[in-house]
Amino acid sequence: MRLFKRRPPEIRISVDAAGVERALEDYLTAASDDPDVLHNARVHHALPISKDMGGALYLRPDGHILSSGWDTPREVEPVVDIRQHRDILHAARAHAAQQFPDIIGLLPERGPQAVNCMSCDGHGRLKGISDKYPNVVCACGGLGWIPEPPEPRVSAVR
């Protein structure tokens, strides 16, 4: 008997597919980005919504989120672990919603579990940093809140 390990479901957000299609078409027409990111956008039919020091996140018109890392930039995988990627995806959606305001559903909505961001005290800007470096945003994506309280850190006490 062969056992199969079940893979967790891919992360999907509810967005306006037509809005993503239009933004992707405009992005591909402009074609002025990193060659690997452009390649991934074309091959996977996915709009780049975030690029940081770890890699890139992409949004497909069906709402699925894909990712690639800079070490292996053409290896694109679906994002499946929301715990590991929750904060990054939240900030990416907030930033992308400013860049693509016509995509309905891209901007995260504050739910009942949301809490004010402790990094920026709910202001969305990092004191002393955001003014000097406008492209550096808080981990909350500038919204001033995160989707749920951070998990408590476990300390090793002897």
DRENDOLUM-231451 format. One record per residue (C-alpha): chain; x, y, z. Coordinates in pm, 1 decimal, padded with zeros to 6 digits. Example, Ala and Ser with C-alpha at 12.3 -4.5 7.8 and 13.67 -1.06 7.14 Angstrom:
# DRENDOLUM-231451
A:01230.0:-00450.0:00780.0
A:01367.0:-00106.0:00714.0
This chain:
# DRENDOLUM-231451
A:00000.0:00000.0:00000.0
A:00134.5:00338.9:-00098.7
A:00066.8:00645.2:00115.3
A:00051.0:00992.4:-00032.0
A:00127.4:01298.8:00168.4
A:-00149.5:01548.4:00114.8
A:-00034.5:01890.4:00000.2
A:-00194.1:02194.2:00166.3
A:-00423.8:02404.5:-00052.4
A:-00272.2:02687.7:-00251.8
A:-00330.0:03040.1:-00122.5
A:-00599.3:03220.4:-00318.8
A:-00743.0:03566.1:-00266.4
A:-01069.7:03695.3:-00408.9
A:-00982.8:03957.6:-00667.7
A:-01135.9:04099.6:-00981.6
A:-00995.0:03869.6:-01251.5
A:-01054.9:04125.2:-01527.8
A:-00860.5:04387.3:-01330.7
A:-00566.1:04149.9:-01290.8
A:-00581.0:04064.2:-01663.6
A:-00570.0:04434.5:-01760.8
A:-00283.1:04510.4:-01521.8
A:-00089.6:04205.8:-01646.3
A:-00141.3:04308.3:-02008.6
A:-00017.4:04661.7:-01931.0
A:00280.1:04521.9:-01738.5
A:00380.9:04288.8:-02020.8
A:00338.8:04564.5:-02280.2
A:00572.0:04795.2:-02085.5
A:00826.3:04508.5:-02049.9
A:01073.8:04708.6:-01843.2
A:01143.3:04479.1:-01549.3
A:01395.5:04215.8:-01446.4
A:01416.7:03956.2:-01727.7
A:01339.2:03664.8:-01492.5
A:01034.7:03842.0:-01349.1
A:00908.7:03922.2:-01700.0
A:00964.2:03561.4:-01804.6
A:00769.5:03431.3:-01504.9
A:00485.8:03677.3:-01565.5
A:00452.3:03558.5:-01926.1
A:00496.2:03185.8:-01864.6
A:00273.8:03167.1:-01555.6
A:00026.1:03435.6:-01663.8
A:00075.9:03614.2:-01333.0
A:00117.7:03978.7:-01234.1
A:00422.6:04058.4:-01018.8
A:00286.1:04225.9:-00705.4
A:00594.8:04232.3:-00485.2
A:00970.9:04209.4:-00513.5
A:01196.2:04214.9:-00211.0
A:01531.8:04077.5:-00106.0
A:01390.6:03721.9:-00091.8
A:01224.2:03707.2:-00431.0
A:00897.9:03793.0:-00601.7
A:00527.6:03729.2:-00548.3
A:00286.5:03701.9:-00839.1
A:-00092.8:03718.6:-00861.5
A:-00283.8:03511.6:-01114.9
A:-00624.2:03633.2:-01240.3
A:-00786.8:03342.7:-01053.6
A:-00644.5:03483.4:-00727.6
A:-00370.5:03225.3:-00673.1
A:-00043.1:03356.4:-00535.5
A:00287.9:03229.9:-00677.2
A:00642.1:03293.1:-00557.9
A:00998.7:03271.3:-00682.0
A:01329.1:03328.1:-00507.4
A:01630.2:03512.4:-00644.4
A:01856.7:03208.2:-00602.7
A:01642.0:03013.0:-00849.6
A:01435.9:03290.4:-01011.5
A:01263.1:03077.8:-01275.6
A:01141.6:02818.4:-01027.0
A:00790.4:02941.9:-00955.0
A:00572.7:02769.5:-00698.2
A:00228.7:02829.9:-00553.4
A:00224.6:02978.1:-00204.8
A:00067.3:02715.9:00019.2
A:00167.3:02794.4:00378.3
A:-00027.5:03097.9:00494.6
A:00140.6:03105.1:00837.8
A:00486.3:03134.8:00686.2
A:00380.9:03393.2:00425.7
A:00094.0:03577.6:00598.7
A:00281.6:03897.3:00685.1
A:00470.6:03912.8:00356.9
A:00150.8:03860.5:00157.6
A:-00033.3:04121.9:00365.3
A:00237.0:04383.9:00300.8
A:00262.3:04284.4:-00066.8
A:-00112.6:04323.4:-00117.9
A:-00111.6:04663.8:00053.1
A:00176.0:04786.1:-00163.2
A:00033.5:04636.6:-00483.5
A:-00308.3:04794.7:-00418.2
A:-00139.5:05135.5:-00442.1
A:00029.3:05038.1:-00767.6
A:-00281.9:04870.2:-00913.3
A:-00580.4:05055.1:-00761.0
A:-00820.9:04919.4:-01025.1
A:-00786.8:04559.4:-00901.9
A:-01085.1:04515.7:-00671.4
A:-01010.3:04286.8:-00377.1
A:-00634.5:04336.8:-00381.7
A:-00623.8:04567.9:-00080.1
A:-00654.2:04360.6:00239.3
A:-00966.2:04428.4:00445.1
A:-00930.8:04464.2:00819.0
A:-01103.2:04169.3:00982.9
A:-01210.7:04111.5:01342.4
A:-00878.8:03942.0:01437.5
A:-00665.8:04231.9:01309.8
A:-00447.7:04426.9:01551.0
A:-00251.0:04747.9:01524.0
A:00100.7:04692.7:01395.8
A:00354.9:04703.8:01677.0
A:00639.7:04803.7:01442.8
A:00482.0:05136.8:01348.7
A:00234.6:05180.1:01638.3
A:-00053.3:05172.4:01389.6
A:00074.9:05465.2:01179.3
A:00193.2:05263.9:00878.3
A:00527.0:05444.6:00864.5
A:00853.4:05365.9:01038.4
A:00961.0:05661.5:01248.5
A:01287.5:05809.1:01124.0
A:01313.5:05565.9:00831.2
A:01008.7:05610.2:00607.9
A:01070.0:05984.1:00569.9
A:01432.2:05935.5:00470.0
A:01372.9:05624.2:00255.6
A:01019.3:05635.2:00107.0
A:01055.2:05292.8:-00055.4
A:01110.2:05130.6:00286.1
A:00770.6:05047.7:00430.1
A:00662.8:04888.9:00751.8
A:00589.8:04516.2:00767.3
A:00217.9:04602.8:00772.7
A:00253.8:04743.0:00420.6
A:00173.4:05092.9:00542.2
A:-00178.2:05000.7:00657.7
A:-00101.4:05030.1:01030.0
A:-00245.3:04686.0:01112.0
A:-00174.0:04317.9:01063.7
A:-00434.9:04044.2:01002.9
A:-00400.3:03881.1:01344.9
A:-00181.7:03903.2:01654.6
A:00170.6:03773.0:01606.9
A:00237.7:03428.6:01748.1
A:00410.3:03439.7:02086.7
A:00781.0:03375.3:02078.0
A:00905.7:03082.0:02275.3
A:01210.2:03153.6:02485.3
A:01444.7:02890.6:02616.5
A:01436.2:02918.3:02994.7
A:01652.6:02686.9:03202.3
